[in-house]
Amino acid sequence: MLDAKAAGPRFEARRRALVWAGSAVLCGAGLISPRALAACMPRPPQTEGPFFVDDEPNRSDIRSDPKSGALRPGVPLRLGFRVSQLAGNACTALAGARVDVWQSDAEGRYSDTGGLGPGASTRGQQFLRGYQLTDAGGAADFLTIVPGGYAGRAVHVHFKIRTVDRSGRMRDFTSQLYFDDAFIARIYAYAPYAGRRRWLTNAEDGIFRDGGSELLLAPEPDREGYAATFDVALPA
């Protein structure tokens, strides 16, 4: 299991060493393009937080509560993960990894919790939660919404990637995804986000400051909403 406490200067030094080594060996040998190399980047782990629930449904569209079918309102976001594995100087797509995603709704509420502050309990609900297994190309795709903000945090999406190592032991990598402040400001000018309680900018969030710049999404317009893809490489 990768410990979030390992993030910081030591993690960054190791990350850059891996990138330079991969650039020298893989690109120099003509085995991987510079564009593909950019996808083979270790990312900093971050805290799981208090709202992870280990019984999320296996589904791609996580916007609704499976029991009621009620859809959480918000700007649609197609979120894709591309997971690879680093073994020495080789970077390959990682198939069969379990990718869990959980986040708040447009009002800043998580499902299956006792509620935030005066908010009503959402116990037993599973909106904006789910997992997928990566395919042969290391891809896992979700349809969600842009998360709502809440006091004390920048806007974020939680994720966890679980794999089994060569000895059969379960390993997990847990972190968070963030958005550019200007993007969030544009989205939050409209319903159902407008008028909600204030959220922190990325720079104001102490968790973001611990590696968050390596965890930023870059959403692009997609149909009625946005789409973003996040590349992450895990050590073998």
Secondary structure, 3 states (H helix, E strand, C coil): CCCHHHCCHHHHHHHHHHHHHHHHHHHCCCCCCHHHHHHCCCCCCCCCCCCCCCCCCECCECCECCCCCCECCCCEEEEEEEEEEEECCEEEECCCCEEEEECCCCCCCCCCCCCCCCCCCCCCCCCCEEEEECCCCCEEEEEEECCCCCCCCCCEEEEEEEEECCCCCEEEEEEEEECCHHHHHHHCCCCCCCCCCCCCCHHHCCCCCCCHHHCECCCEEECCEEEEEEEEEEEC
